[in-house]
Amino acid sequence: MNKSELVDAIAAGADINKAAAGKILDAFIDTIIAAVAKGDQVTLVGFGSFKASTRAARTGKNPKTGAKIKIPATTVPRFSAGAGFKAAVAKRKK
């Protein structure tokens, strides 16, 4: 499912037009990005949690030359699925 298909599904499920559904989805995504970027955790019970996580500095390898390179520490977004989400996916795979 891509973004336009998701907008269509939201519009149908909420009985609103596609333009409104698109604005709602964009606002939802922007709000989560802004909150996680400032260090907050966003938790949607049953769905999951979005948070920022620190990735430690490490040594990598240039695949072309084989030379070792230093990869600096960085902060990355993480998503952890909630129990309801995990259960729905597990049920689907059976």
mmCIF file as gemmi writes it, N, C-alpha and C atoms, coordinates in Angstrom:
data_model
loop_
_atom_site.group_PDB
_atom_site.id
_atom_site.type_symbol
_atom_site.label_atom_id
_atom_site.label_alt_id
_atom_site.label_comp_id
_atom_site.label_asym_id
_atom_site.label_entity_id
_atom_site.label_seq_id
_atom_site.pdbx_PDB_ins_code
_atom_site.Cartn_x
_atom_site.Cartn_y
_atom_site.Cartn_z
_atom_site.occupancy
_atom_site.B_iso_or_equiv
_atom_site.pdbx_formal_charge
_atom_site.auth_seq_id
_atom_site.auth_asym_id
_atom_site.pdbx_PDB_model_num
ATOM 1 N N . MET Axp A 1 ? 0.853 -1.173 0 1 0 ? 1 A 1
ATOM 2 C CA . MET Axp A 1 ? 0 0 0 1 0 ? 1 A 1
ATOM 3 C C . MET Axp A 1 ? 0.898 1.235 0 1 0 ? 1 A 1
ATOM 4 N N . ASN Axp A 2 ? 0.626 2.134 -0.924 1 0 ? 2 A 1
ATOM 5 C CA . ASN Axp A 2 ? 1.385 3.379 -0.956 1 0 ? 2 A 1
ATOM 6 C C . ASN Axp A 2 ? 0.554 4.499 -0.311 1 0 ? 2 A 1
ATOM 7 N N . LYS Axp A 3 ? 1.098 5.716 -0.308 1 0 ? 3 A 1
ATOM 8 C CA . LYS Axp A 3 ? 0.439 6.819 0.392 1 0 ? 3 A 1
ATOM 9 C C . LYS Axp A 3 ? -0.934 7.137 -0.192 1 0 ? 3 A 1
ATOM 10 N N . SER Axp A 4 ? -1.072 7.152 -1.499 1 0 ? 4 A 1
ATOM 11 C CA . SER Axp A 4 ? -2.368 7.488 -2.088 1 0 ? 4 A 1
ATOM 12 C C . SER Axp A 4 ? -3.415 6.42 -1.775 1 0 ? 4 A 1
ATOM 13 N N . GLU Axp A 5 ? -2.998 5.159 -1.732 1 0 ? 5 A 1
ATOM 14 C CA . GLU Axp A 5 ? -3.92 4.085 -1.355 1 0 ? 5 A 1
ATOM 15 C C . GLU Axp A 5 ? -4.314 4.202 0.117 1 0 ? 5 A 1
ATOM 16 N N . LEU Axp A 6 ? -3.372 4.62 0.957 1 0 ? 6 A 1
ATOM 17 C CA . LEU Axp A 6 ? -3.668 4.835 2.368 1 0 ? 6 A 1
ATOM 18 C C . LEU Axp A 6 ? -4.644 5.992 2.541 1 0 ? 6 A 1
ATOM 19 N N . VAL Axp A 7 ? -4.444 7.058 1.794 1 0 ? 7 A 1
ATOM 20 C CA . VAL Axp A 7 ? -5.377 8.194 1.845 1 0 ? 7 A 1
ATOM 21 C C . VAL Axp A 7 ? -6.772 7.747 1.422 1 0 ? 7 A 1
ATOM 22 N N . ASP Axp A 8 ? -6.861 6.95 0.366 1 0 ? 8 A 1
ATOM 23 C CA . ASP Axp A 8 ? -8.159 6.424 -0.077 1 0 ? 8 A 1
ATOM 24 C C . ASP Axp A 8 ? -8.829 5.594 1.021 1 0 ? 8 A 1
ATOM 25 N N . ALA Axp A 9 ? -8.05 4.742 1.687 1 0 ? 9 A 1
ATOM 26 C CA . ALA Axp A 9 ? -8.595 3.895 2.749 1 0 ? 9 A 1
ATOM 27 C C . ALA Axp A 9 ? -9.057 4.726 3.94 1 0 ? 9 A 1
ATOM 28 N N . ILE Axp A 10 ? -8.295 5.747 4.306 1 0 ? 10 A 1
ATOM 29 C CA . ILE Axp A 10 ? -8.682 6.626 5.409 1 0 ? 10 A 1
ATOM 30 C C . ILE Axp A 10 ? -9.954 7.37 5.048 1 0 ? 10 A 1
ATOM 31 N N . ALA Axp A 11 ? -10.024 7.888 3.826 1 0 ? 11 A 1
ATOM 32 C CA . ALA Axp A 11 ? -11.209 8.627 3.384 1 0 ? 11 A 1
ATOM 33 C C . ALA Axp A 11 ? -12.448 7.739 3.43 1 0 ? 11 A 1
ATOM 34 N N . ALA Axp A 12 ? -12.326 6.512 2.98 1 0 ? 12 A 1
ATOM 35 C CA . ALA Axp A 12 ? -13.457 5.589 2.987 1 0 ? 12 A 1
ATOM 36 C C . ALA Axp A 12 ? -13.837 5.201 4.409 1 0 ? 12 A 1
ATOM 37 N N . GLY Axp A 13 ? -12.852 4.929 5.253 1 0 ? 13 A 1
ATOM 38 C CA . GLY Axp A 13 ? -13.112 4.502 6.616 1 0 ? 13 A 1
ATOM 39 C C . GLY Axp A 13 ? -13.693 5.592 7.494 1 0 ? 13 A 1
ATOM 40 N N . ALA Axp A 14 ? -13.303 6.835 7.253 1 0 ? 14 A 1
ATOM 41 C CA . ALA Axp A 14 ? -13.761 7.955 8.071 1 0 ? 14 A 1
ATOM 42 C C . ALA Axp A 14 ? -14.919 8.71 7.416 1 0 ? 14 A 1
ATOM 43 N N . ASP Axp A 15 ? -15.319 8.281 6.221 1 0 ? 15 A 1
ATOM 44 C CA . ASP Axp A 15 ? -16.395 8.931 5.473 1 0 ? 15 A 1
ATOM 45 C C . ASP Axp A 15 ? -16.128 10.428 5.281 1 0 ? 15 A 1
ATOM 46 N N . ILE Axp A 16 ? -14.896 10.719 4.808 1 0 ? 16 A 1
ATOM 47 C CA . ILE Axp A 16 ? -14.504 12.094 4.481 1 0 ? 16 A 1
ATOM 48 C C . ILE Axp A 16 ? -13.924 12.092 3.074 1 0 ? 16 A 1
ATOM 49 N N . ASN Axp A 17 ? -13.719 13.29 2.515 1 0 ? 17 A 1
ATOM 50 C CA . ASN Axp A 17 ? -13.168 13.332 1.166 1 0 ? 17 A 1
ATOM 51 C C . ASN Axp A 17 ? -11.657 13.081 1.19 1 0 ? 17 A 1
ATOM 52 N N . LYS Axp A 18 ? -11.12 12.763 0.021 1 0 ? 18 A 1
ATOM 53 C CA . LYS Axp A 18 ? -9.705 12.395 -0.08 1 0 ? 18 A 1
ATOM 54 C C . LYS Axp A 18 ? -8.782 13.556 0.28 1 0 ? 18 A 1
ATOM 55 N N . ALA Axp A 19 ? -9.169 14.784 -0.043 1 0 ? 19 A 1
ATOM 56 C CA . ALA Axp A 19 ? -8.334 15.941 0.27 1 0 ? 19 A 1
ATOM 57 C C . ALA Axp A 19 ? -8.185 16.1 1.781 1 0 ? 19 A 1
ATOM 58 N N . ALA Axp A 20 ? -9.284 15.952 2.506 1 0 ? 20 A 1
ATOM 59 C CA . ALA Axp A 20 ? -9.233 16.054 3.966 1 0 ? 20 A 1
ATOM 60 C C . ALA Axp A 20 ? -8.41 14.911 4.558 1 0 ? 20 A 1
ATOM 61 N N . ALA Axp A 21 ? -8.583 13.713 4.02 1 0 ? 21 A 1
ATOM 62 C CA . ALA Axp A 21 ? -7.83 12.561 4.507 1 0 ? 21 A 1
ATOM 63 C C . ALA Axp A 21 ? -6.334 12.761 4.268 1 0 ? 21 A 1
ATOM 64 N N . GLY Axp A 22 ? -5.973 13.325 3.127 1 0 ? 22 A 1
ATOM 65 C CA . GLY Axp A 22 ? -4.57 13.6 2.826 1 0 ? 22 A 1
ATOM 66 C C . GLY Axp A 22 ? -3.974 14.612 3.782 1 0 ? 22 A 1
ATOM 67 N N . LYS Axp A 23 ? -4.738 15.665 4.099 1 0 ? 23 A 1
ATOM 68 C CA . LYS Axp A 23 ? -4.264 16.675 5.046 1 0 ? 23 A 1
ATOM 69 C C . LYS Axp A 23 ? -4.099 16.083 6.437 1 0 ? 23 A 1
ATOM 70 N N . ILE Axp A 24 ? -5.032 15.225 6.837 1 0 ? 24 A 1
ATOM 71 C CA . ILE Axp A 24 ? -4.95 14.582 8.151 1 0 ? 24 A 1
ATOM 72 C C . ILE Axp A 24 ? -3.713 13.683 8.218 1 0 ? 24 A 1
ATOM 73 N N . LEU Axp A 25 ? -3.495 12.887 7.189 1 0 ? 25 A 1
ATOM 74 C CA . LEU Axp A 25 ? -2.332 11.999 7.165 1 0 ? 25 A 1
ATOM 75 C C . LEU Axp A 25 ? -1.036 12.799 7.2 1 0 ? 25 A 1
ATOM 76 N N . ASP Axp A 26 ? -0.951 13.87 6.409 1 0 ? 26 A 1
ATOM 77 C CA . ASP Axp A 26 ? 0.253 14.706 6.396 1 0 ? 26 A 1
ATOM 78 C C . ASP Axp A 26 ? 0.498 15.336 7.77 1 0 ? 26 A 1
ATOM 79 N N . ALA Axp A 27 ? -0.57 15.821 8.417 1 0 ? 27 A 1
ATOM 80 C CA . ALA Axp A 27 ? -0.431 16.426 9.742 1 0 ? 27 A 1
ATOM 81 C C . ALA Axp A 27 ? 0.016 15.386 10.763 1 0 ? 27 A 1
ATOM 82 N N . PHE Axp A 28 ? -0.528 14.174 10.662 1 0 ? 28 A 1
ATOM 83 C CA . PHE Axp A 28 ? -0.16 13.086 11.556 1 0 ? 28 A 1
ATOM 84 C C . PHE Axp A 28 ? 1.33 12.769 11.425 1 0 ? 28 A 1
ATOM 85 N N . ILE Axp A 29 ? 1.788 12.605 10.198 1 0 ? 29 A 1
ATOM 86 C CA . ILE Axp A 29 ? 3.194 12.28 9.952 1 0 ? 29 A 1
ATOM 87 C C . ILE Axp A 29 ? 4.102 13.418 10.413 1 0 ? 29 A 1
ATOM 88 N N . ASP Axp A 30 ? 3.753 14.658 10.086 1 0 ? 30 A 1
ATOM 89 C CA . ASP Axp A 30 ? 4.567 15.812 10.48 1 0 ? 30 A 1
ATOM 90 C C . ASP Axp A 30 ? 4.661 15.933 11.997 1 0 ? 30 A 1
ATOM 91 N N . THR Axp A 31 ? 3.558 15.653 12.697 1 0 ? 31 A 1
ATOM 92 C CA . THR Axp A 31 ? 3.54 15.737 14.155 1 0 ? 31 A 1
ATOM 93 C C . THR Axp A 31 ? 4.448 14.685 14.772 1 0 ? 31 A 1
ATOM 94 N N . ILE Axp A 32 ? 4.401 13.474 14.252 1 0 ? 32 A 1
ATOM 95 C CA . ILE Axp A 32 ? 5.27 12.408 14.774 1 0 ? 32 A 1
ATOM 96 C C . ILE Axp A 32 ? 6.735 12.748 14.506 1 0 ? 32 A 1
ATOM 97 N N . ILE Axp A 33 ? 7.052 13.213 13.308 1 0 ? 33 A 1
ATOM 98 C CA . ILE Axp A 33 ? 8.429 13.563 12.974 1 0 ? 33 A 1
ATOM 99 C C . ILE Axp A 33 ? 8.944 14.675 13.889 1 0 ? 33 A 1
ATOM 100 N N . ALA Axp A 34 ? 8.147 15.704 14.106 1 0 ? 34 A 1
ATOM 101 C CA . ALA Axp A 34 ? 8.565 16.824 14.956 1 0 ? 34 A 1
ATOM 102 C C . ALA Axp A 34 ? 8.785 16.374 16.402 1 0 ? 34 A 1
ATOM 103 N N . ALA Axp A 35 ? 7.894 15.54 16.911 1 0 ? 35 A 1
ATOM 104 C CA . ALA Axp A 35 ? 8.025 15.079 18.296 1 0 ? 35 A 1
ATOM 105 C C . ALA Axp A 35 ? 9.264 14.205 18.476 1 0 ? 35 A 1
ATOM 106 N N . VAL Axp A 36 ? 9.491 13.266 17.569 1 0 ? 36 A 1
ATOM 107 C CA . VAL Axp A 36 ? 10.65 12.374 17.683 1 0 ? 36 A 1
ATOM 108 C C . VAL Axp A 36 ? 11.942 13.156 17.466 1 0 ? 36 A 1
ATOM 109 N N . ALA Axp A 37 ? 11.928 14.128 16.562 1 0 ? 37 A 1
ATOM 110 C CA . ALA Axp A 37 ? 13.123 14.935 16.293 1 0 ? 37 A 1
ATOM 111 C C . ALA Axp A 37 ? 13.553 15.734 17.52 1 0 ? 37 A 1
ATOM 112 N N . LYS Axp A 38 ? 12.601 16.146 18.357 1 0 ? 38 A 1
ATOM 113 C CA . LYS Axp A 38 ? 12.979 16.892 19.556 1 0 ? 38 A 1
ATOM 114 C C . LYS Axp A 38 ? 13.223 15.985 20.761 1 0 ? 38 A 1
ATOM 115 N N . GLY Axp A 39 ? 13.151 14.666 20.559 1 0 ? 39 A 1
ATOM 116 C CA . GLY Axp A 39 ? 13.498 13.724 21.61 1 0 ? 39 A 1
ATOM 117 C C . GLY Axp A 39 ? 12.331 13.094 22.339 1 0 ? 39 A 1
ATOM 118 N N . ASP Axp A 40 ? 11.113 13.447 21.975 1 0 ? 40 A 1
ATOM 119 C CA . ASP Axp A 40 ? 9.938 12.854 22.606 1 0 ? 40 A 1
ATOM 120 C C . ASP Axp A 40 ? 9.657 11.47 22.03 1 0 ? 40 A 1
ATOM 121 N N . GLN Axp A 41 ? 8.909 10.687 22.779 1 0 ? 41 A 1
ATOM 122 C CA . GLN Axp A 41 ? 8.446 9.384 22.303 1 0 ? 41 A 1
ATOM 123 C C . GLN Axp A 41 ? 6.958 9.498 22.044 1 0 ? 41 A 1
ATOM 124 N N . VAL Axp A 42 ? 6.501 8.977 20.909 1 0 ? 42 A 1
ATOM 125 C CA . VAL Axp A 42 ? 5.085 8.98 20.554 1 0 ? 42 A 1
ATOM 126 C C . VAL Axp A 42 ? 4.586 7.545 20.682 1 0 ? 42 A 1
ATOM 127 N N . THR Axp A 43 ? 3.616 7.328 21.575 1 0 ? 43 A 1
ATOM 128 C CA . THR Axp A 43 ? 3.09 5.991 21.806 1 0 ? 43 A 1
ATOM 129 C C . THR Axp A 43 ? 1.622 5.943 21.436 1 0 ? 43 A 1
ATOM 130 N N . LEU Axp A 44 ? 1.274 5.03 20.557 1 0 ? 44 A 1
ATOM 131 C CA . LEU Axp A 44 ? -0.103 4.784 20.167 1 0 ? 44 A 1
ATOM 132 C C . LEU Axp A 44 ? -0.445 3.385 20.679 1 0 ? 44 A 1
ATOM 133 N N . VAL Axp A 45 ? -1.195 3.325 21.77 1 0 ? 45 A 1
ATOM 134 C CA . VAL Axp A 45 ? -1.481 2.057 22.437 1 0 ? 45 A 1
ATOM 135 C C . VAL Axp A 45 ? -2.104 1.066 21.458 1 0 ? 45 A 1
ATOM 136 N N . GLY Axp A 46 ? -1.547 -0.128 21.411 1 0 ? 46 A 1
ATOM 137 C CA . GLY Axp A 46 ? -2.017 -1.173 20.517 1 0 ? 46 A 1
ATOM 138 C C . GLY Axp A 46 ? -1.367 -1.131 19.145 1 0 ? 46 A 1
ATOM 139 N N . PHE Axp A 47 ? -0.828 0.016 18.762 1 0 ? 47 A 1
ATOM 140 C CA . PHE Axp A 47 ? -0.171 0.142 17.453 1 0 ? 47 A 1
ATOM 141 C C . PHE Axp A 47 ? 1.34 0.083 17.597 1 0 ? 47 A 1
ATOM 142 N N . GLY Axp A 48 ? 1.907 0.996 18.409 1 0 ? 48 A 1
ATOM 143 C CA . GLY Axp A 48 ? 3.347 0.996 18.597 1 0 ? 48 A 1
ATOM 144 C C . GLY Axp A 48 ? 3.881 2.319 19.08 1 0 ? 48 A 1
ATOM 145 N N . SER Axp A 49 ? 5.203 2.398 19.164 1 0 ? 49 A 1
ATOM 146 C CA . SER Axp A 49 ? 5.884 3.594 19.652 1 0 ? 49 A 1
ATOM 147 C C . SER Axp A 49 ? 6.944 4.047 18.665 1 0 ? 49 A 1
ATOM 148 N N . PHE Axp A 50 ? 7.034 5.352 18.505 1 0 ? 50 A 1
ATOM 149 C CA . PHE Axp A 50 ? 8.078 5.978 17.703 1 0 ? 50 A 1
ATOM 150 C C . PHE Axp A 50 ? 9.001 6.695 18.673 1 0 ? 50 A 1
ATOM 151 N N . LYS Axp A 51 ? 10.324 6.523 18.508 1 0 ? 51 A 1
ATOM 152 C CA . LYS Axp A 51 ? 11.261 7.218 19.375 1 0 ? 51 A 1
ATOM 153 C C . LYS Axp A 51 ? 12.585 7.389 18.659 1 0 ? 51 A 1
ATOM 154 N N . ALA Axp A 52 ? 13.425 8.268 19.218 1 0 ? 52 A 1
ATOM 155 C CA . ALA Axp A 52 ? 14.771 8.465 18.695 1 0 ? 52 A 1
ATOM 156 C C . ALA Axp A 52 ? 15.722 7.564 19.472 1 0 ? 52 A 1
ATOM 157 N N . SER Axp A 53 ? 16.682 6.998 18.775 1 0 ? 53 A 1
ATOM 158 C CA . SER Axp A 53 ? 17.646 6.102 19.389 1 0 ? 53 A 1
ATOM 159 C C . SER Axp A 53 ? 19.046 6.482 18.905 1 0 ? 53 A 1
ATOM 160 N N . THR Axp A 54 ? 20.02 6.353 19.793 1 0 ? 54 A 1
ATOM 161 C CA . THR Axp A 54 ? 21.394 6.693 19.433 1 0 ? 54 A 1
ATOM 162 C C . THR Axp A 54 ? 22.115 5.456 18.921 1 0 ? 54 A 1
ATOM 163 N N . ARG Axp A 55 ? 22.734 5.601 17.788 1 0 ? 55 A 1
ATOM 164 C CA . ARG Axp A 55 ? 23.548 4.525 17.215 1 0 ? 55 A 1
ATOM 165 C C . ARG Axp A 55 ? 25.007 4.873 17.495 1 0 ? 55 A 1
ATOM 166 N N . ALA Axp A 56 ? 25.722 3.984 18.133 1 0 ? 56 A 1
ATOM 167 C CA . ALA Axp A 56 ? 27.106 4.23 18.531 1 0 ? 56 A 1
ATOM 168 C C . ALA Axp A 56 ? 28.027 4.328 17.315 1 0 ? 56 A 1
ATOM 169 N N . ALA Axp A 57 ? 29.151 5.002 17.507 1 0 ? 57 A 1
ATOM 170 C CA . ALA Axp A 57 ? 30.175 5.08 16.457 1 0 ? 57 A 1
ATOM 171 C C . ALA Axp A 57 ? 30.753 3.684 16.259 1 0 ? 57 A 1
ATOM 172 N N . ARG Axp A 58 ? 31.137 3.395 15.041 1 0 ? 58 A 1
ATOM 173 C CA . ARG Axp A 58 ? 31.679 2.071 14.76 1 0 ? 58 A 1
ATOM 174 C C . ARG Axp A 58 ? 32.641 2.148 13.575 1 0 ? 58 A 1
ATOM 175 N N . THR Axp A 59 ? 33.34 1.066 13.36 1 0 ? 59 A 1
ATOM 176 C CA . THR Axp A 59 ? 34.252 0.976 12.223 1 0 ? 59 A 1
ATOM 177 C C . THR Axp A 59 ? 33.571 0.154 11.141 1 0 ? 59 A 1
ATOM 178 N N . GLY Axp A 60 ? 33.569 0.698 9.939 1 0 ? 60 A 1
ATOM 179 C CA . GLY Axp A 60 ? 32.974 0.004 8.8 1 0 ? 60 A 1
ATOM 180 C C . GLY Axp A 60 ? 34.032 -0.297 7.753 1 0 ? 60 A 1
ATOM 181 N N . LYS Axp A 61 ? 33.557 -0.803 6.625 1 0 ? 61 A 1
ATOM 182 C CA . LYS Axp A 61 ? 34.488 -1.173 5.557 1 0 ? 61 A 1
ATOM 183 C C . LYS Axp A 61 ? 33.932 -0.639 4.243 1 0 ? 61 A 1
ATOM 184 N N . ASN Axp A 62 ? 34.76 0.048 3.483 1 0 ? 62 A 1
ATOM 185 C CA . ASN Axp A 62 ? 34.382 0.527 2.175 1 0 ? 62 A 1
ATOM 186 C C . ASN Axp A 62 ? 34.253 -0.697 1.267 1 0 ? 62 A 1
ATOM 187 N N . PRO Axp A 63 ? 33.062 -0.971 0.728 1 0 ? 63 A 1
ATOM 188 C CA . PRO Axp A 63 ? 32.892 -2.179 -0.075 1 0 ? 63 A 1
ATOM 189 C C . PRO Axp A 63 ? 33.702 -2.184 -1.374 1 0 ? 63 A 1
ATOM 190 N N . LYS Axp A 64 ? 34.024 -1.018 -1.869 1 0 ? 64 A 1
ATOM 191 C CA . LYS Axp A 64 ? 34.769 -0.942 -3.129 1 0 ? 64 A 1
ATOM 192 C C . LYS Axp A 64 ? 36.26 -1.196 -2.929 1 0 ? 64 A 1
ATOM 193 N N . THR Axp A 65 ? 36.823 -0.545 -1.896 1 0 ? 65 A 1
ATOM 194 C CA . THR Axp A 65 ? 38.268 -0.648 -1.695 1 0 ? 65 A 1
ATOM 195 C C . THR Axp A 65 ? 38.664 -1.595 -0.569 1 0 ? 65 A 1
ATOM 196 N N . GLY Axp A 66 ? 37.745 -1.88 0.326 1 0 ? 66 A 1
ATOM 197 C CA . GLY Axp A 66 ? 38.052 -2.728 1.467 1 0 ? 66 A 1
ATOM 198 C C . GLY Axp A 66 ? 38.7 -1.977 2.61 1 0 ? 66 A 1
ATOM 199 N N . ALA Axp A 67 ? 38.907 -0.668 2.437 1 0 ? 67 A 1
ATOM 200 C CA . ALA Axp A 67 ? 39.541 0.127 3.484 1 0 ? 67 A 1
ATOM 201 C C . ALA Axp A 67 ? 38.584 0.326 4.657 1 0 ? 67 A 1
ATOM 202 N N . LYS Axp A 68 ? 39.164 0.351 5.863 1 0 ? 68 A 1
ATOM 203 C CA . LYS Axp A 68 ? 38.355 0.594 7.05 1 0 ? 68 A 1
ATOM 204 C C . LYS Axp A 68 ? 38.028 2.072 7.136 1 0 ? 68 A 1
ATOM 205 N N . ILE Axp A 69 ? 36.791 2.37 7.528 1 0 ? 69 A 1
ATOM 206 C CA . ILE Axp A 69 ? 36.358 3.755 7.686 1 0 ? 69 A 1
ATOM 207 C C . ILE Axp A 69 ? 35.669 3.905 9.035 1 0 ? 69 A 1
ATOM 208 N N . LYS Axp A 70 ? 35.729 5.111 9.572 1 0 ? 70 A 1
ATOM 209 C CA . LYS Axp A 70 ? 35.048 5.392 10.833 1 0 ? 70 A 1
ATOM 210 C C . LYS Axp A 70 ? 33.651 5.908 10.523 1 0 ? 70 A 1
ATOM 211 N N . ILE Axp A 71 ? 32.648 5.284 11.138 1 0 ? 71 A 1
ATOM 212 C CA . ILE Axp A 71 ? 31.263 5.722 10.983 1 0 ? 71 A 1
ATOM 213 C C . ILE Axp A 71 ? 30.893 6.421 12.283 1 0 ? 71 A 1
ATOM 214 N N . PRO Axp A 72 ? 30.558 7.716 12.228 1 0 ? 72 A 1
ATOM 215 C CA . PRO Axp A 72 ? 30.293 8.462 13.457 1 0 ? 72 A 1
ATOM 216 C C . PRO Axp A 72 ? 28.973 8.047 14.125 1 0 ? 72 A 1
ATOM 217 N N . ALA Axp A 73 ? 28.86 8.366 15.4 1 0 ? 73 A 1
ATOM 218 C CA . ALA Axp A 73 ? 27.614 8.12 16.129 1 0 ? 73 A 1
ATOM 219 C C . ALA Axp A 73 ? 26.519 9.002 15.536 1 0 ? 73 A 1
ATOM 220 N N . THR Axp A 74 ? 25.302 8.527 15.58 1 0 ? 74 A 1
ATOM 221 C CA . THR Axp A 74 ? 24.189 9.291 15.024 1 0 ? 74 A 1
ATOM 222 C C . THR Axp A 74 ? 22.902 8.943 15.758 1 0 ? 74 A 1
ATOM 223 N N . THR Axp A 75 ? 21.907 9.765 15.591 1 0 ? 75 A 1
ATOM 224 C CA . THR Axp A 75 ? 20.591 9.504 16.164 1 0 ? 75 A 1
ATOM 225 C C . THR Axp A 75 ? 19.66 9.095 15.028 1 0 ? 75 A 1
ATOM 226 N N . VAL Axp A 76 ? 18.934 7.987 15.235 1 0 ? 76 A 1
ATOM 227 C CA . VAL Axp A 76 ? 18.052 7.455 14.203 1 0 ? 76 A 1
ATOM 228 C C . VAL Axp A 76 ? 16.649 7.237 14.774 1 0 ? 76 A 1
ATOM 229 N N . PRO Axp A 77 ? 15.623 7.291 13.929 1 0 ? 77 A 1
ATOM 230 C CA . PRO Axp A 77 ? 14.276 6.998 14.415 1 0 ? 77 A 1
ATOM 231 C C . PRO Axp A 77 ? 14.075 5.496 14.552 1 0 ? 77 A 1
ATOM 232 N N . ARG Axp A 78 ? 13.273 5.104 15.533 1 0 ? 78 A 1
ATOM 233 C CA . ARG Axp A 78 ? 12.95 3.69 15.748 1 0 ? 78 A 1
ATOM 234 C C . ARG Axp A 78 ? 11.446 3.554 15.912 1 0 ? 78 A 1
ATOM 235 N N . PHE Axp A 79 ? 10.915 2.43 15.441 1 0 ? 79 A 1
ATOM 236 C CA . PHE Axp A 79 ? 9.511 2.094 15.658 1 0 ? 79 A 1
ATOM 237 C C . PHE Axp A 79 ? 9.46 0.738 16.324 1 0 ? 79 A 1
ATOM 238 N N . SER Axp A 80 ? 8.679 0.645 17.364 1 0 ? 80 A 1
ATOM 239 C CA . SER Axp A 80 ? 8.49 -0.616 18.065 1 0 ? 80 A 1
ATOM 240 C C . SER Axp A 80 ? 7.005 -0.948 18.009 1 0 ? 80 A 1
ATOM 241 N N . ALA Axp A 81 ? 6.66 -2.062 17.401 1 0 ? 81 A 1
ATOM 242 C CA . ALA Axp A 81 ? 5.256 -2.443 17.236 1 0 ? 81 A 1
ATOM 243 C C . ALA Axp A 81 ? 4.626 -2.794 18.577 1 0 ? 81 A 1
ATOM 244 N N . GLY Axp A 82 ? 3.362 -2.416 18.741 1 0 ? 82 A 1
ATOM 245 C CA . GLY Axp A 82 ? 2.615 -2.723 19.948 1 0 ? 82 A 1
ATOM 246 C C . GLY Axp A 82 ? 2.037 -4.126 19.898 1 0 ? 82 A 1
ATOM 247 N N . ALA Axp A 83 ? 1.489 -4.563 21.027 1 0 ? 83 A 1
ATOM 248 C CA . ALA Axp A 83 ? 0.972 -5.922 21.152 1 0 ? 83 A 1
ATOM 249 C C . ALA Axp A 83 ? -0.167 -6.202 20.172 1 0 ? 83 A 1
ATOM 250 N N . GLY Axp A 84 ? -1.077 -5.257 19.998 1 0 ? 84 A 1
ATOM 251 C CA . GLY Axp A 84 ? -2.195 -5.454 19.076 1 0 ? 84 A 1
ATOM 252 C C . GLY Axp A 84 ? -1.728 -5.596 17.636 1 0 ? 84 A 1
ATOM 253 N N . PHE Axp A 85 ? -0.761 -4.79 17.25 1 0 ? 85 A 1
ATOM 254 C CA . PHE Axp A 85 ? -0.194 -4.838 15.898 1 0 ? 85 A 1
ATOM 255 C C . PHE Axp A 85 ? 0.499 -6.18 15.68 1 0 ? 85 A 1
ATOM 256 N N . LYS Axp A 86 ? 1.318 -6.585 16.648 1 0 ? 86 A 1
ATOM 257 C CA . LYS Axp A 86 ? 2.032 -7.855 16.534 1 0 ? 86 A 1
ATOM 258 C C . LYS Axp A 86 ? 1.05 -9.025 16.434 1 0 ? 86 A 1
ATOM 259 N N . ALA Axp A 87 ? 0.008 -8.984 17.247 1 0 ? 87 A 1
ATOM 260 C CA . ALA Axp A 87 ? -0.982 -10.063 17.232 1 0 ? 87 A 1
ATOM 261 C C . ALA Axp A 87 ? -1.709 -10.143 15.892 1 0 ? 87 A 1
ATOM 262 N N . ALA Axp A 88 ? -2.056 -8.987 15.318 1 0 ? 88 A 1
ATOM 263 C CA . ALA Axp A 88 ? -2.748 -8.96 14.027 1 0 ? 88 A 1
ATOM 264 C C . ALA Axp A 88 ? -1.869 -9.527 12.916 1 0 ? 88 A 1
ATOM 265 N N . VAL Axp A 89 ? -0.592 -9.193 12.92 1 0 ? 89 A 1
ATOM 266 C CA . VAL Axp A 89 ? 0.34 -9.683 11.913 1 0 ? 89 A 1
ATOM 267 C C . VAL Axp A 89 ? 0.577 -11.181 12.093 1 0 ? 89 A 1
ATOM 268 N N . ALA Axp A 90 ? 0.727 -11.629 13.329 1 0 ? 90 A 1
ATOM 269 C CA . ALA Axp A 90 ? 0.952 -13.052 13.596 1 0 ? 90 A 1
ATOM 270 C C . ALA Axp A 90 ? -0.239 -13.888 13.178 1 0 ? 90 A 1
ATOM 271 N N . LYS Axp A 91 ? -1.442 -13.37 13.413 1 0 ? 91 A 1
ATOM 272 C CA . LYS Axp A 91 ? -2.661 -14.086 13.031 1 0 ? 91 A 1
ATOM 273 C C . LYS Axp A 91 ? -2.754 -14.205 11.516 1 0 ? 91 A 1
ATOM 274 N N . ARG Axp A 92 ? -2.341 -13.17 10.811 1 0 ? 92 A 1
ATOM 275 C CA . ARG Axp A 92 ? -2.413 -13.139 9.346 1 0 ? 92 A 1
ATOM 276 C C . ARG Axp A 92 ? -1.492 -14.165 8.723 1 0 ? 92 A 1
ATOM 277 N N . LYS Axp A 93 ? -0.332 -14.418 9.327 1 0 ? 93 A 1
ATOM 278 C CA . LYS Axp A 93 ? 0.66 -15.321 8.739 1 0 ? 93 A 1
ATOM 279 C C . LYS Axp A 93 ? 0.329 -16.795 8.912 1 0 ? 93 A 1
ATOM 280 N N . LYS Axp A 94 ? -0.631 -17.121 9.754 1 0 ? 94 A 1
ATOM 281 C CA . LYS Axp A 94 ? -0.974 -18.541 9.998 1 0 ? 94 A 1
ATOM 282 C C . LYS Axp A 94 ? -1.708 -19.136 8.839 1 0 ? 94 A 1
